[in-house]
Amino acid sequence: MSDNNLVYSTETGRIKAPVEKEQADVKLFKDGALRIERQTKGRKGKGVMLVVGIDPQEHDLKKLAKALKSKMGQGGAVKDGVIEIQGDDRDKLKGLLEAQGFKVKIAGG
């Protein structure tokens, strides 16, 4: 090791603060509408609905995802600025998002 940057000490513990992850590039659409997509790729045939186009600086994605999951009665996650909800009930999800004031479009087939 050529540089003398101390990372850990038995007296004080970790020296360097962990580096925070940068915000992922979020796909925002010009018309301001959210898109609900269905995806099965890499999930062994199980379908999930992806809510794409929410600005994470305006809305709390984790809080929104938790509310949607509880109202839908299904599991899901937030990954890279996209809300994933398990299952395929896009019409119900569209109604829930529109009730919260979002403009929503169903994308794909």
Secondary structure, DSSP 8 states (H G I E B T S, - for coil): --S----EETTTEE-S-------------TT--EEEEEE-TTTTT--EEEEE---TTTS-HHHHHHHHHHHHT--EEEETTEEEEES--HHHHHHHHHHTT--EEE---
